[in-house]
């Protein structure tokens, strides 16, 4: 979780004693694009 927060792929919001985490859609899309560019045509997306 620390690595994901440092990469800003997740964001945390403190609510009392708890922290609620959510994905950061903008950073996640940049990460996805970077992975696809790096792997090129060797990478197959399965939905």
N, C-alpha and C positions, 0 to 999 in steps of 0.2 A: 504494500500500500504506500509505503514511503517513496519508493521509486516512481510509482504512478503519479503521486502528488508532485514530486520534484519535476517530473516531465510535464506537469500540468494536464495530464490526461484525465484526472479526476479532480473534483473540487469538493471540499468539505464545508459544511455549514453546521456550526455548533448550536445545539438546542438543549439547553440545560446541561445535564451530565452526558448527553449523547452527541455524536457527530454523525450527520447524515451525508453520505457521499453520493455524487452523481457524476456521470461521464461528462467531459467537456466536449461537445460535438465539434467545435471548430478545430481543436487540437487533434481529436480523433480522426477527422477527415484528412488533416495534414499528414498524420502518421500513416494512414492507409495509403494515401497517394505516394508517399515516400517508399513504402514497402513495395507497392506495385511497380514503381519506376526502377527500384533496385533489382527486383526479381525478374522483371520483364515478362517475356512470353513463357518462361518456364513455370510461372505460377498460374494455377487453375483455381478459379473462384467457384465454390460449390454453395448453392443456396438451398 
